[in-house]
Amino acid sequence: MMKECDDEDTVEIERCTYLFAKAGLNDTTTGIILLILSLLLLCACLAILVKTLQSLLMGRMAQTLKKHINTDLPHPFSWLTGYLFIIVGTGMTILVQSSSVFTSAITPLVGLGVISIDRMYPLTLGSNIGTTATAVLASLAATGDKRSVTIQVAISHLLFNIFGIMVFYPVPFMRKIPIGTAKILGNTTADYRWFAVFYLILVFLIMPLFFILLSFNLVLLYIVITIILIALVTITTINILQNRYPEKLPAKLRTWDFLPLPLHSLEPYDSVFSKLLICCRKKEEDEIKPMEMTAAPKESNGA
């Protein structure tokens, strides 16, 4: 990075001062190093945050906080509790100006058992609304002809989150979809540590790139989306029937054992990842030791 200083006929070139400026590295290498360092720093800060919260929220304080946060409003206003926490999540996110900071701060509390996942859900929804406040404030600072466009973008972001909440929260049945999915993913990650990394790469990298490539051919995109939706609906329906009404299914469909093991279990993949990554080995279950039964001493009969 160079800075030119034009003083009449003299042009003076001065190197800007920044981290690694004197290391002789190009911009790409410097960017990669800073990216790795920032990710390591982020992970370290989150680990310190979890440890700090775990040490602070113990004993009586944890019980008090758990009691007040997970308690509903008095009857007949108990149904308003979730909406109240949506407002709380919105306000807290507006104060810190970051939904990532807010959710990262309260997520460890769920792991510690202080906040239930059902209470975390409305807080996260409120955080999604609060995070749009930054964009709305930034759009109001625009001037000229671009101001109306920036406001439209900010309002679109706000309305998108609001309508998403209107779909997945007011109807109690719809709340079970994200909460149930979160529980399934959490239980899977607890057993297979590598699944969290796989999920992030799949959902936030591979799938967006896949659908972006398909978008160049709309017919093919619609065909693929239709096939995926049909498969999801079919698998979900069979899973529900297997859990609740197995007698209504043919004997072969009452379990997924008729499929090859890699299609209905993560065990084959876990054996591969366990050999490659020591930190991502499957969480071993504690072996239950059999209880030793000791015979009660017999009472001696008196002569």
N, C-alpha and C positions, 0 to 999 in steps of 0.2 A: 504494500500500500504506500503510495507516494503522494506528497502534497507539493503542488507547484505554487511558488510565491513570485508574482510578476511585479518587479520594481523598475518601472520605466523600461530600459533596454535590457536589464539583467533578469534572467529567469533562474530562480533558485529552487532546486528540488530537495525536499527534506523528507526523510522517512518518518512516518507516523509511529508513535510509540504505542505498543499494545503487547499483550502477552505473547511470548515466543517471537517477538519482533527480531531479536538478534540471533535466533536459532538457525536461520538460513532455510526455513521450511516454506513450501509454497502454501497458497491459501487452502487447497484441498486437504493436504496433510494436517494443517493446523486445525481445520474444521473438524476432521475426524477425531483428532486427539481431544479437542474440547468437548465433542459430543460424548465420547467415552467417559471423560472426567465428570461431565455433568450428570450422566446416568448413574455413575458410581456414587456421586455426592447425593443424588436424589434417593437412592436406595439406602445409603447410610443415614440420611436424615429421617426417612420413614422408620428405619429400624430403631433409631434413638427415640423417635416419637412413641413407638409402640412400647418400648421398655420403660419410658418415663410414665406413660399413662398406666402401665401395668403396676408400677411401683406406687403411684399415687392413689389409684382407685382400688384399694384393697380394704378388707375388713368392713368396718361400720360405714365408711364413706361410700363404698361400692354398693352396699345394701340400701342406703338412703337414696342414692342417685337412681338405682334400679327401680326402687319403689315409686318414686315420683315421675320418672320418665315413662315407664310402662303402664301407668295407671290411667284409666279412661276418665272422662268427665262424668259427673254425677248424672244419673238417669233423670229425665229423658233426653239429655244432651250428649249421651255417650257416642252417638254416631257422628258428632262434630269433632271428635278428638283428632282424627286423621287430618281433617281440613285445617285444624289449628296448627298441627305440626308442619303442614305444607307452608303455612304463613311463617312459622318460625324458621324453617329452612330457607325460605326466600329472604327473610330479613337478615339472617346470619350471613348468607352468601353475599348480599349487597354490602354488608359491613366489611367483609374481608376482600371483596371484589374478585373472588375466585371460587368457583365450585370445586376445583380440584383440591384446594387447601381445606375447604370445609369437609368434603367427603373423606379425604385422607385423615382428617383429625377424628372423625366419628366412626370410621370403619373399624379401627382397633377396638373400640368400645363394644362392638358386636362380637368380636372374637373373644373378648373378656367376659361376655355374658351380661354386661351392664345394660345394653340396649338390645331389645329383641329385633329380629329381622323384620317383623311386621311393623315396628315403629320406625325402623330405619327407612322403610319404603317411602312414606310420605315426606320424610326429611330430605331424601334424595330428589323426589319430585319437586319440592320447593326449591332445592338448590339449582335445578335445571331452569327454573323461572328466574331466580335471582341472578344467575350468570348472564342473562340477557341485559341486565341493567347497565353493564359496562358498555355494551354496543349501543344502547339507546342514548346514553350520555355522550358517547363519542360522535354519534350521528348528529346530535344537536349542536356540536361545535363546528360542523361543516358550514361553509359559506358558498354563496354563488349558486350556479345552476345545479351543482352536484348535491346540494343539501337535500332536496326532495328524494333523490335516488338513495342516498345513504340512510335516510329515515325509513324508506320503504324496506330496505334490506334488514334493518334492525327490528322493525315491527314484524316482518315476516318470520324472523328468528323467534321472537316472543310468541307470536300466534301459533307457530309450529309446536312449541313446547306446551302451550296451554291446551291446544286441541289433542295432543298426545296424552296429556293427563286426563282430559275429559273422556278419552276412550278407555283408558286402563285403570281408572280409579273409582269414579262414582258407582259403577256396577260392581258389587262385591265379588261376583263370579270372575270378572276380568282381573281382579287383583291376584287371583291364584296363579295366573299364568306367569308373570315375572317373578313372583315370590317362589313358586314351585320350581321354576327353572333355575333360580339362584341357588336353592337348596340342593338340587341335583348336581349342579356344577361344583358347588362347594364340597359336597360329599365325595365327588369324583376326584377333585383336587387333593382332598385329604388323604386319599388312598394312593393316588398317582401324582407325585409332585410335578412331573414334567408336563402334565395336562394343562396347567395354567399358561405356560409358555406356548404350548401348541395352540391353545384357544386364542390367545392374543394374535399370534401370527396368522392363523386361519381367518379370524373374523375381521381384523383390521388391516391385513395386507393381501392375503391370497384372494379372498372373496371380492373385495373392491376391484382389484386388478382383473379378476375373472369377468365380472359383470361390465367393467369398462370396455374390455375387449369384445364382449358379446354385443355391446350397444352399437357397434358399427354395422351389425346386421340385425335389424329389429325383429324380423321373422324368427330367426334363430333364438334371439333373446326371449321372445314370448314363449317359444316351445320349451326352452330350458326351464323358465320360471314355472310354467304349467306342470311339467314333470316333477319339479321339486315340490310344489305345493301338493300335488296328488300323493307323492310319496310320504310327505310329512303328515298329511291327514290320515292316510292309511295306517302308518306306523303308530300314530297317537291313538287312533281308534282301537287298534289291536292291543296296545299296552293297557288302555283303560279296561277293555273287556277281560284281559288276562288277570288284572288285579281285582276286579269287582264281580265279573260274571264269567268265570272260566268255563262253566258248564255250557254256555251258549256257543262256544267255539269248538271246532273240530279238535280231536285229540292232538293232532300234529301242531296246531297253532297255539296251544295253551302255553307253550314255552318257545324260546327262540333257539332251542338246542338243535333243531334240524338244519340251521345255517352253519356254515364253517365258523370255527372259533374266532377268527379275526373280524367277522362281521357282527358279532354280538358281544364281544368281550375285549377289554384292553390288555389282558394278560400277555398275549403274544408281543404286543408293542412294548409293554413294560419290561419284558425280559431284555429287549434290545436297548432301551434307554437306560436301564439299570447298569448295563455293562459299560455304556458310553459315559454316563454322567453319574458320579458317586452321589452328588448332592440331590439328585432327583430319583433316588430309589424309592420303591414303594414303602409306605409306612407299614412296618411290621406290627401285626396285632399281638397284643400280650397273650402269652399262652396261659390258659387257665389250668392251674395245678389242681389235680383232684384232691379233695379233702380226705385227710386220713381219719378213718373211723376207728375210734378206740372203744373197745368193749368195756362196758361198765363193770366194775368189780362186783363179783357175786357175794351176796351176803352169806356168811357161814351160818349154818344152822346149829344152834346149840344142842349139845348132846342131851 
